[in-house]
Amino acid sequence: MEVKNLTDFINRVISILEITDKSGDILFRKTFRENLSKSLKEAIPRLKELSVNKTVQNPYKASERMIAAGLTGFQLELKLESFQYSLVELFYEGGIENLEVVLAKSETILNSLAGAIPGFGSFAQELIGFIIQELRRKLRFKKI
């Protein structure tokens, strides 16, 4: 469960997306979950490829873009620790709210990666954004 680096982070995001897909029957409306499964079959292999990107594996030798995106040094450590804390909370407590928090932190870090690494793309960040919107929709209805 430890998240020491960006490769660990991407691998944990993949795991969360797989769990979210498996839980789709209780989390999402039918059409969304069907499209989500298809989308994840495309996105997860791409994320696996990106997890071995040399910049992801060693951001400390990275470009100015990685530094500017806060993906090195103490800023990266802060982000990864915060993500890990939320991941542990989700693992031990469960709940849609905790899933939404983990996904939101994932979205933020993936957005930074997409801006800092040429070719990384925003596909994963955007996909997670749509998942979060669907979860928030569910939470909004649940509270009524």
N, C-alpha and C positions, 0 to 999 in steps of 0.2 A: 504494500500500500504506500510505501515511501516514494516520494517524488523528488529525486535529487537533481534532475536535469530535464531539458526540453524533450529528449527522447522518451523518458519516463512519462512526462506529461502527455505526450501524444498517445502513447500506449494506454494510459489511463482513460483518455478521452475516447479512444476506440472501445475500450471495455464498457464505458458508460453508455455509449451509443448502442452497443450490442445488447446490453441489459434493457435499455429503453425500448429497443425494437421488440425484444421478447415480451416486454410488459405492455406492448401496444394495445392489446385487447382490452385492458382495463384503463388505459391512459387516454386513448384517442378515439375519435370518431372513425368509423369504418374506412371511408375514402382516404382520410389522411394517413391512417396506419398502413394501408396497402401501398400508397405512394411512398411513404417513409421507408418501408422495407426495400422497395426497389431502389430508392435513392441511396440508402446505406450500402447496398450491394455494389454501387459505383464508388461511393465516397470512401469506404473503409480501405479498400486496396490502395487508393491514392494516398490516404493518410499513412498507411504502412510504408509506402515508398518514401514519403516525405520525412518519416521518423529517422531515416538513415541518411538524410541530407547532411553534408559535411558541416554546414553552418549550424544546423540544429544540434548536431553532435558536439560541436565545439564553438559555442557562441563567444567565448572569451578571445578567440582569434578572429572575431567577426568584423564586419565592416562598420563604418560609422552609422549605417542605417540600423543595425542591431543595437548599438549604443543609444541612438536617438529614440528607439522604440522602447527603451527600458528593459531590454532582454539580455543584459549582462550584469555582472556584479551584484551588488546588494539589491538593486531593483528586481532583478530576476529571482533572487533568493526570496524576497518578500512575496512576489506573485506566486511562486511555486509553493511556498509554505502556506499561504492563504488557501490556495487550491487544495492542497493536501488536507488541511484542517477540515474544509467543507466536504471533501471526499470521505474522510473518516466519519464525520458526522452523519453523512448519508448512509454509510455502511452500517453504523451501529443503531441509528434511529429510524432510517428509512424515511418515507414521506415524499409527497409531490413537492412540497415547499423546499426540502433539502435538495431534491433533484434539480429543481429550477435554479437554486443558488450555484450548484456545481456547474451546471450548463452555462450559466451567465458568466462565471469566471473563465470557463473554457472559451467562450465566445470572445471575451476581451483579449485573452492571450493569443488566440488564433488570429484575431484581427491585427494584433501587433506583428505577428509572424508574417501575415500576408503582406503587410506594408513594408516589412524589412527585408524579406528574402525574395528576390526576383524569381518568378515562376511558381512561388508557393501557392498563390491563388487564394481567393476568399471563399471557395466553395464550401468548406467545412464550417467556417464562421457563419455563413449565410444559412446553411442547413440547420445549424444549432439555433440560430435566431428564430427560424420558423418553428422549431420544436418548442422553444421557450414561449413563443406567442400562443401556441396551442395549449401548453400547460397553464399559462396564465388565464386563458379563456376558461379552462376547466376549473381553476381555482376561483375565478370570479363567480361562476355558476354555483359552485359548492358552498360559497359563503352566503348565498341568498337564502 
